[in-house]
Amino acid sequence: MSSNLNIKKRCEHCKNEFVAKTTKTRYCSLKCNSRHYKILHQQKSIKTIEKATELKLPPLEEINKKDFLTVKETAFILNMSVRTVYRLVAEKEINSYNFSIRKILIRRKDIDSYFDINLNGTNIDRDHLKKLITLENSYTINEVLKKYNISNGALYRILSRLEIPKKNFGKHVLVRKEDIDKIFVND
Ligand SMILES: [Zn+2]
């Protein structure tokens, strides 16, 4: 590709006009680029703090130090709905300590191992499940990441643990909306 392009653009950080060499350039300088990145990063962690406050949860660092977590805390760190965690507990998918209906505690260790186990011994007809995935009834992985604000790694752990069928379509990976919404839809 020619690098002799001269494109007038507006820097996404300082908002000044500059001449870019490629259509993909977003900042006038490296300095603006790294400053903007830092601000975005900060905003992200502020969002996490706000979410914890809104849910009346302790800060993330404190949750991370605990060996036993409440359902709410578990939902928060796994980026799942509280209902999903209750379902996992009820179906004994995640080991839990039930002192009473209002006092369910989940060991951090059990949360970690929950995502490490990958059940393979099931007799599900995978090809049949794949055939049920069509362009019309699916999300791409990227769409799921955006819609449910979850990291790629966390999503793949969940898909693998729950054995959600996926299908490659060109450079995209498709998953059925029905399968995904069931996991993430909020109360
Ligand atoms: Zn700039």
Residues whose N, C-alpha, C, O or C-beta is under 5 A from the ligand:
A	BS01	ZN	C11 H13 C14 K15 C28 S29 C32
